[in-house]
Amino acid sequence: MDDPYLNDLKNEFREYSSELKILKKNLLKSNSPEEQSKIIKKIDSIAKEMEKNQRQSTRVTKSRLKEKTKSNKNSRF
């Protein structure tokens, strides 16, 4: 299904994933407990955003499928 809004959500998810990879590397390199704490908070924040993104993507996909099913039923008659 090619939907501009879903494509935007997918792109956001990819950006979150790449940001998490960078933060993970920084966390492993860091020796400072304060810096590690900041990085972990950022990771938690991004993880929450990713969850919101996934829920929204699921809702939109279901909605689009319902619309498509309704339009297919209406076009048959």
N, C-alpha and C positions, 0 to 999 in steps of 0.2 A: 504494500500500500504506500503510495507516494503522496504524502501530505506535508505541506510546508511547516505546519506547527509541530508535527511529530519529528520532522527532520531537524528543526531547531532544538527540540528536546534531546534528540540523539547527539547532536553536536555539543550541547551543554554537558551531557554525560561524559562524552569523550574528553572534554576539557577538564572536568572534575577528575577523571581517571589519571590524566597526565599530570595534573597538579599533585595528586596523591603520591604518584611515583617519585616526584621531585622531593616532596616532603619526607617521604620514607628514607630516601638517600640522605637527606639533611639530618634526619633524626639519628640514623646510624653513625654518621660522622661526628655528631655533636657530643662533647664531653661535659657540657655545662647543664646541670639539672634545670636551671631556669629556662634555658633555651629549649631543652627537651620538652619542658612543660608547655611552653608556647606552641611548639610544633604539634604536640599532641592535641592541644585545644583547637588548632587549625584543622587537623585531621578529623576531629570529631565534628566540627562545624561543616566541613565538606561532606562528610558521610551523611549528615542530616539532610543537606541539600540534595545529595544523590537520591536518598530515599524519597524525598518530596518529588523529585524529578521522575522517578520510576512510578510512583503512585499516579501522578498526573498523566504520564504516558499511557499507563494501563487504562485510566478512565477515558482518555481521548480515543484510544484504540477501540475500546468497547463501544463507545458512542458512534464512532465512524462505521463500525461493523453493523450496528443497529440501523443506522441511516441507509447503509448500502442494502441491507436485507429488506428494509421497508420499500426502498425504491425499486428493487428487483420484483417484489411482490406486486407493487402497483403497476409496473410496466407490463406485467403478464396479462393483465385484464384490459 
